[in-house]
Amino acid sequence: MSLITHIDGVPLFTTIAEAVLWGSQYGLTGHHTHNVLGQTGYMGGTDHATITSAMQGGVVSNITTQQISNTSTGSVGGGGGGY
C-alpha cells in the first residue's frame, strides 16, 4: 500500500482502491479525499468523521495479505481463469 501520511491517526493513501480496502476492515464503503501539500490522497469511508468514529469501534473484518497484494497489483476478483 502506498501511504502518503496519517491524519488524526487515519492513513491517507495514493489510490482509491487502497483507501476503500483499508476502510472495509471497519465495515465501511466509499472514500473521501484530503489534499496534503498539493497532493490528493484518499481515505476510507465517505467522510472523515465516519472513519474516525468507525476506528473507535475497532476492526470488524481483517483484510488479508492477498487482498493487499491484489490492490497493489490492480487485480480484482478471486483469480482463476487461464487456458
N, C-alpha and C positions, 0 to 999 in steps of 0.2 A: 504494500500500500504506500502511496505517495503522500506523506504528511507535510503540510505547509507549516502549521503551528497549532496551538491549542488556544481556545477562547473559553474562559470560565471552566477549564478542565475538559472541554469537549474538543476532539480533534477536528481539524479543518483539512480536507483532502483536495487533491488536484482534479479528481474526477467525480462525477455524479455517482457512478457505479460503486465506487469505494464508500462514499458517504451513505448511500442507501443500504449497502451491505452492513456497514457498521451500525446504523440505526436499527436495522432489523433485529439485532440481538436484544433490543429494548422493546420489541413489539411495534416499532414504528415503520411507517412507509413514507415515501416522499423525501424531499430535500429542500434546503434553502441555501442562500449564498451569503458570503461575507467578503468584503474587499479588504485585503491587507497589503499595504504598500503598493497599491496599483494592481495586485494580482487577485483575480476572483477565485475564491475557494468554495468548496461545497461541504455541507454539514447535513447529517441525517436528521429526519423529522421536518415537518412543514414550517416550523419556526423555532427560534432559539429557546423560547420558554418551554416548548414541548419537549425538546431533547434534554434540557437540564432537569426538568421535572421527572421524566422517564428514568434518567440516570439515578435519581434518588431512590427509585423503586427497585433498582438492581436489574441485572441481566435476566431475561426470561427465556432466551433461546441462544445457546452458544453458536457462534459461527465456526465453521470447520476450516482447516488449512486448505482443503480442496476448494471451498468457496472463495477463499482469499486468492488462491492460485488462479482460479477461473476469472476472477475480477481483474487481476493483474495482467492476464494474457488476453483479456477481451472475450474469452469463451463464455458462452451461456448454455444453459440446458444441462442435461445429465450425461453428455458424452455419447459414446456408442457410435453406431454407423460404420462406415468403411466398406471396402469392397473386397 
